[in-house]
Amino acid sequence: MRKPSLIWTNILIFSITFTIACLFVPWRAIVHGFDGVEWLAFVLLAFYSGLSITAGYHRLWSHKAYKAHASVRFFYALGGALALQNSALHWSSDHRIHHKHVDDNDKDPYSAKMGFWYSHIGWMLREYQSQRYHDYKNVRDLQNDPIVMWQHKHYVSLLLIMNLGLPIFLGWLNGDILSMLLLAGFLRLVVVHHCTFFINSLAHIWGSQPYTDKNTARDNGFLALLTYGEGYHNFHHIFEYDYRNGIHWWQFDPTKWLIKLLFYLNLAQDLRKVPQERIETAKLQMQLKRAQTKLAHLPNAEVWIDKLQHEYDELKQELILYYQAKKALLDAKRQAICHRDLKQEVAQLRTNLATRFKHWQRVTRELPFET
């Protein structure tokens, strides 16, 4: 079967920038060196361009996980051009198709089932799905955003200004244009490219699946360090409209922190969060499913599976009761209704739930899994 045509523009961009980053940056470091201002520009522009993809292209425009002030959207539009990953309109269209048809090799633009190379960068090197390159029916909502359309219309000019003009200007201010262009321009671009590309490739290959195994997405704390918090990808693929990827305070998710900061500054609103009950239920269902699979090959599997199902049902009931009471307490607080009894009930149900969780963990540990 004949392979699709090569996309020479993309091939040249990736090849030239990678060659300069790998050869000329080390050469410049050896013969001249880089100063602190150039390294600071590298870090700041890397975070600016990377977060413009994750907080802007991804969580704001692709998934509508929150709403942002026009000034923030304009900031993201420029940062997205700096990241050189196509316009927000095109990127969001691709990404919505990815979520709708994840792992479908014929429809998912960067299906992980096609292998690491394909999902990481290969999908951008050939005309694999050229029939939909200008089909933006799935992002009609974004076509009503004047900033998105302005960036889409002027994307080529903006990428030249941001990736060449900005580093050259910063280099002129610092007295060394070439060093700034190499470090904050080319090396920064290559690093951001491949770190964000890891979301499509490694985050679907390497890690755990605590919430769902219906797709290849994985949670990986190390990848979160490289992808501005996007490494908790298993969570994201089941709860895609949540503005968070790392839901715990200790999980590295600078994209979440940025969005929350914008909220405190009144520059973002309507931050969407999945109810904790749904998150806990998804985790429990995966634990039950894995345990059932391990028990299935035992001679008396039905007895153990029935016992496990009973324990699961008991825990699920405690979970429902706790979150129902918690919601009632929050509603009472909003309506300024006396809630002393409700508060006591929630505390008791929380204790019951914690006890039941410990019992569930003990039961699953003691199950006679086949070795």
C-alpha positions as CSV (number, residue, x, y, z in Angstrom):
1,M,0.0,0.0,0.0
2,R,1.4,3.4,-1.0
3,K,2.4,5.6,1.9
4,P,0.9,9.1,2.1
5,S,2.8,12.0,0.8
6,L,5.5,13.6,2.9
7,I,4.8,17.0,4.5
8,W,8.1,18.7,3.7
9,T,7.4,21.9,5.6
10,N,7.1,19.9,8.9
11,I,10.0,17.7,8.0
12,L,12.2,20.8,7.4
13,I,11.1,22.6,10.5
14,F,11.7,19.6,12.8
15,S,15.0,18.6,11.1
16,I,16.5,22.1,11.0
17,T,15.5,23.1,14.6
18,F,16.7,19.7,15.9
19,T,20.1,19.9,14.1
20,I,20.7,23.5,15.3
21,A,19.8,22.5,18.9
22,C,22.0,19.4,18.9
23,L,25.0,20.8,17.0
24,F,25.2,24.6,17.1
25,V,24.0,25.1,20.8
26,P,26.8,22.8,22.2
27,W,29.3,24.5,19.8
28,R,28.3,27.9,21.1
29,A,28.4,26.7,24.7
30,I,32.0,25.5,24.2
31,V,33.5,28.4,22.2
32,H,31.5,31.2,23.9
33,G,29.2,30.1,26.7
34,F,25.8,31.3,27.7
35,D,25.1,33.8,30.5
36,G,22.4,33.8,33.2
37,V,20.1,36.1,31.2
38,E,20.1,33.7,28.3
39,W,19.3,30.7,30.5
40,L,16.6,32.7,32.3
41,A,15.0,33.6,28.9
42,F,15.2,29.9,27.9
43,V,13.3,28.8,31.0
44,L,10.7,31.6,30.9
45,L,10.0,31.2,27.2
46,A,9.8,27.4,27.6
47,F,7.2,27.7,30.3
48,Y,5.4,30.4,28.4
49,S,5.1,28.4,25.2
50,G,4.5,25.1,27.0
51,L,1.8,26.4,29.3
52,S,0.1,28.2,26.4
53,I,-0.4,24.8,24.9
54,T,-1.5,23.0,28.1
55,A,-3.6,25.8,29.7
56,G,-4.7,27.5,26.5
57,Y,-4.8,25.1,23.5
58,H,-5.6,22.1,25.7
59,R,-7.7,22.8,28.8
60,L,-9.3,26.1,27.7
61,W,-10.0,25.8,24.0
62,S,-10.0,22.0,23.3
63,H,-11.9,21.0,26.5
64,K,-13.6,24.2,27.7
65,A,-12.6,23.3,31.2
66,Y,-12.8,27.0,32.2
67,K,-13.4,30.4,30.8
68,A,-10.6,33.0,30.4
69,H,-10.5,36.8,30.0
70,A,-9.7,38.1,26.6
71,S,-6.2,39.3,27.8
72,V,-5.4,35.8,28.9
73,R,-6.6,34.3,25.6
74,F,-4.5,36.8,23.7
75,F,-1.5,35.8,25.8
76,Y,-2.1,32.2,25.1
77,A,-2.5,32.9,21.3
78,L,1.0,34.5,21.2
79,G,2.4,31.7,23.4
80,G,0.9,29.1,21.1
81,A,2.6,30.7,18.1
82,L,5.8,30.6,20.1
83,A,5.3,26.9,20.7
84,L,5.0,26.3,17.0
85,Q,2.3,23.6,17.1
86,N,-0.1,25.1,14.6
87,S,-3.0,27.4,15.3
88,A,-5.3,26.9,18.3
89,L,-8.2,26.2,15.9
90,H,-6.3,23.4,14.1
91,W,-4.8,22.0,17.3
92,S,-8.1,21.9,19.1
93,S,-9.8,20.2,16.1
94,D,-7.2,17.5,16.1
95,H,-7.4,17.0,19.8
96,R,-11.1,16.7,20.0
97,I,-11.0,14.0,17.3
98,H,-8.3,12.3,19.3
99,H,-10.6,12.1,22.4
100,K,-13.6,11.1,20.4
101,H,-11.7,8.3,18.6
102,V,-8.8,7.5,20.9
103,D,-6.7,4.5,19.8
104,D,-8.7,4.1,16.6
105,N,-5.9,3.8,14.0
106,D,-8.1,5.1,11.2
107,K,-9.5,8.1,13.0
108,D,-7.3,9.1,15.9
109,P,-4.8,11.6,14.4
110,Y,-2.0,10.3,16.8
111,S,-3.1,6.9,17.8
112,A,-0.7,5.3,20.3
113,K,-1.5,1.9,18.9
114,M,0.4,2.9,15.8
115,G,3.6,2.9,18.0
116,F,5.8,5.5,19.8
117,W,7.3,7.1,16.7
118,Y,4.0,7.6,15.0
119,S,2.2,9.1,18.0
120,H,5.2,11.2,19.0
121,I,6.0,12.9,15.7
122,G,5.5,10.6,12.7
123,W,1.8,11.5,12.3
124,M,2.9,15.1,11.4
125,L,5.4,14.0,8.7
126,R,3.0,12.5,6.2
127,E,-0.5,13.3,4.9
128,Y,-2.2,10.5,6.9
129,Q,-5.5,12.3,7.3
130,S,-5.3,15.1,4.8
131,Q,-9.1,14.9,4.1
132,R,-9.8,16.7,7.4
133,Y,-7.0,19.2,7.5
134,H,-9.4,22.1,6.8
135,D,-12.5,20.6,8.3
136,Y,-13.2,22.6,11.4
137,K,-16.8,21.6,12.0
138,N,-16.0,20.1,15.4
139,V,-14.6,23.5,16.6
140,R,-17.4,25.8,15.5
141,D,-17.6,27.2,19.0
142,L,-14.0,28.4,18.7
143,Q,-14.7,30.1,15.4
144,N,-16.8,32.5,17.4
145,D,-13.7,33.5,19.4
146,P,-12.2,36.5,17.6
147,I,-8.8,35.9,19.2
148,V,-8.7,32.3,18.0
149,M,-9.6,33.3,14.5
150,W,-7.1,36.2,14.5
151,Q,-4.3,33.9,15.5
152,H,-5.4,31.3,12.9
153,K,-5.5,33.9,10.1
154,H,-2.1,35.4,11.0
155,Y,-0.4,32.3,12.3
156,V,2.6,32.3,10.0
157,S,3.4,35.9,10.7
158,L,3.0,35.3,14.5
159,L,5.2,32.3,14.6
160,L,8.0,34.2,12.8
161,I,7.7,37.2,15.2
162,M,7.6,35.0,18.3
163,N,10.2,32.4,17.4
164,L,12.7,34.7,15.6
165,G,11.8,38.3,16.3
166,L,11.4,37.9,20.1
167,P,14.7,36.0,20.7
168,I,16.5,38.4,18.4
169,F,15.1,41.4,20.3
170,L,16.0,39.9,23.7
171,G,19.5,39.1,22.4
172,W,19.9,42.7,21.2
173,L,18.8,43.9,24.6
174,N,21.4,41.6,26.2
175,G,24.1,42.3,23.8
176,D,24.4,38.8,22.2
177,I,21.8,38.1,19.5
178,L,23.3,34.7,18.3
179,S,23.5,33.2,21.8
180,M,19.9,34.2,22.7
181,L,18.6,33.0,19.4
182,L,20.3,29.6,19.8
183,L,19.3,29.0,23.4
184,A,15.9,30.8,23.9
185,G,15.0,30.3,20.3
186,F,16.0,26.9,18.8
187,L,16.9,24.8,21.9
188,R,13.8,26.1,23.8
189,L,11.6,25.2,20.8
190,V,13.0,21.7,20.4
191,V,12.7,20.9,24.1
192,V,9.1,22.2,24.3
193,H,8.2,20.3,21.1
194,H,9.3,16.9,22.4
195,C,8.1,17.5,26.0
196,T,4.6,18.3,24.8
197,F,4.8,15.5,22.2
198,F,5.3,13.1,25.1
199,I,1.7,13.7,26.0
200,N,0.6,11.9,22.8
201,S,3.3,9.2,22.9
202,L,4.8,8.2,26.2
203,A,1.7,9.2,28.2
204,H,-0.2,6.5,26.3
205,I,2.6,3.9,26.8
206,W,4.3,4.3,30.2
207,G,2.5,4.5,33.5
208,S,-0.5,3.2,35.5
209,Q,-4.2,3.1,34.8
210,P,-6.0,3.8,38.1
211,Y,-9.2,5.1,36.6
212,T,-9.9,3.3,33.3
213,D,-8.4,0.7,31.0
214,K,-10.8,1.5,28.1
215,N,-8.0,3.4,26.3
216,T,-4.2,3.5,26.3
217,A,-3.8,6.7,28.4
218,R,-1.5,6.4,31.5
219,D,-0.8,8.3,34.7
220,N,2.9,9.0,35.1
221,G,4.2,11.4,37.7
222,F,7.6,11.7,36.1
223,L,6.1,12.6,32.7
224,A,4.1,15.3,34.6
225,L,7.4,17.0,35.3
226,L,8.2,17.2,31.6
227,T,4.7,18.1,30.3
228,Y,3.6,20.9,32.6
229,G,1.3,18.6,34.6
230,E,-0.2,16.7,31.7
231,G,1.4,13.4,32.7
232,Y,-1.7,12.3,34.7
233,H,-3.2,11.3,31.4
234,N,-5.3,8.3,32.5
235,F,-7.3,10.7,34.7
236,H,-7.6,13.2,31.9
237,H,-9.0,10.7,29.4
238,I,-11.9,9.7,31.6
239,F,-12.5,13.2,33.0
240,E,-11.5,15.4,30.1
241,Y,-13.5,18.4,31.1
242,D,-11.8,18.8,34.6
243,Y,-9.4,21.8,34.6
244,R,-7.0,19.7,36.7
245,N,-4.9,16.7,35.7
246,G,-3.1,16.3,39.0
247,I,-6.0,16.2,41.4
248,H,-3.9,16.0,44.6
249,W,-2.1,19.0,46.1
250,W,1.2,17.2,45.9
251,Q,1.0,16.3,42.2
252,F,3.0,18.4,39.9
253,D,0.6,20.3,37.7
254,P,1.7,23.9,37.0
255,T,-1.1,24.2,34.4
256,K,-3.6,23.7,37.2
257,W,-1.8,26.2,39.4
258,L,-1.8,28.8,36.6
259,I,-5.5,28.4,36.0
260,K,-6.2,28.7,39.7
261,L,-4.0,31.8,40.0
262,L,-5.9,33.3,37.1
263,F,-9.1,32.5,38.9
264,Y,-7.9,34.4,42.0
265,L,-7.0,37.3,39.8
266,N,-10.5,37.4,38.3
267,L,-9.0,36.5,34.9
268,A,-10.6,33.0,34.8
269,Q,-14.0,31.7,35.8
270,D,-16.2,28.7,35.7
271,L,-13.5,26.2,36.6
272,R,-14.9,22.7,36.0
273,K,-14.2,19.9,38.4
274,V,-15.4,16.3,38.4
275,P,-17.3,15.4,41.6
276,Q,-15.0,13.5,43.9
277,E,-17.6,10.7,44.2
278,R,-17.2,9.9,40.5
279,I,-13.4,9.9,40.8
280,E,-13.5,7.5,43.7
281,T,-16.1,5.3,42.0
282,A,-13.9,5.0,38.9
283,K,-10.9,4.0,41.0
284,L,-13.0,1.4,42.9
285,Q,-14.3,-0.1,39.7
286,M,-10.8,-0.5,38.3
287,Q,-9.7,-2.2,41.5
288,L,-12.7,-4.5,41.4
289,K,-12.1,-5.4,37.7
290,R,-8.4,-6.2,38.3
291,A,-9.2,-8.3,41.3
292,Q,-11.9,-10.2,39.4
293,T,-9.5,-10.9,36.6
294,K,-6.9,-12.3,38.9
295,L,-9.5,-14.5,40.7
296,A,-11.1,-15.8,37.5
297,H,-8.6,-18.7,37.1
298,L,-9.0,-20.1,40.6
299,P,-11.0,-23.4,41.1
300,N,-13.4,-21.7,43.5
301,A,-13.4,-18.4,41.6
302,E,-17.2,-17.8,41.9
303,V,-17.1,-17.9,45.7
304,W,-14.3,-15.4,45.9
305,I,-15.7,-13.1,43.2
306,D,-19.1,-13.1,45.0
307,K,-17.4,-12.1,48.3
308,L,-15.4,-9.4,46.5
309,Q,-18.6,-8.1,44.9
310,H,-20.3,-8.0,48.2
311,E,-17.4,-6.0,49.8
312,Y,-17.5,-3.6,46.8
313,D,-21.2,-3.0,47.1
314,E,-20.9,-2.3,50.8
315,L,-18.1,0.2,50.1
316,K,-20.0,1.8,47.2
317,Q,-23.0,2.3,49.4
318,E,-20.9,4.0,52.1
319,L,-19.4,6.2,49.4
320,I,-22.8,7.3,48.1
321,L,-24.1,8.1,51.6
322,Y,-21.1,10.2,52.5
323,Y,-21.1,12.3,49.4
324,Q,-24.9,12.8,49.5
325,A,-24.6,14.0,53.1
326,K,-21.7,16.2,52.2
327,K,-23.7,17.8,49.3
328,A,-26.6,18.4,51.7
329,L,-24.3,20.1,54.1
330,L,-22.9,22.4,51.4
331,D,-26.4,23.3,50.3
332,A,-27.4,24.1,53.9
333,K,-24.4,26.4,54.3
334,R,-25.2,28.2,51.0
335,Q,-28.8,28.8,52.2
336,A,-27.6,29.8,55.7
337,I,-29.6,27.0,57.2
338,C,-28.7,25.5,60.6
339,H,-26.5,22.6,59.8
340,R,-25.0,21.3,63.1
341,D,-26.7,17.9,62.8
342,L,-25.7,17.6,59.2
343,K,-22.1,18.4,60.1
344,Q,-22.1,15.6,62.7
345,E,-23.6,13.2,60.3
346,V,-21.0,14.0,57.7
347,A,-18.2,13.5,60.2
348,Q,-19.6,10.1,61.2
349,L,-20.1,9.0,57.6
350,R,-16.5,10.1,56.8
351,T,-15.3,7.8,59.7
352,N,-17.5,5.0,58.4
353,L,-16.1,5.4,54.9
354,A,-12.5,5.4,56.1
355,T,-13.1,2.2,58.0
356,R,-14.8,0.6,55.1
357,F,-11.9,1.6,52.8
358,K,-9.4,0.0,55.1
359,H,-11.5,-3.2,55.2
360,W,-11.7,-3.2,51.4
361,Q,-7.9,-2.8,51.2
362,R,-7.4,-5.7,53.6
363,V,-9.8,-8.0,51.8
364,T,-8.2,-7.3,48.4
365,R,-4.7,-8.0,49.9
366,E,-5.9,-11.3,51.4
367,L,-7.5,-12.6,48.2
368,P,-5.9,-15.9,47.0
369,F,-4.6,-14.6,43.7
370,E,-3.0,-17.3,41.5
371,T,0.8,-16.9,41.3
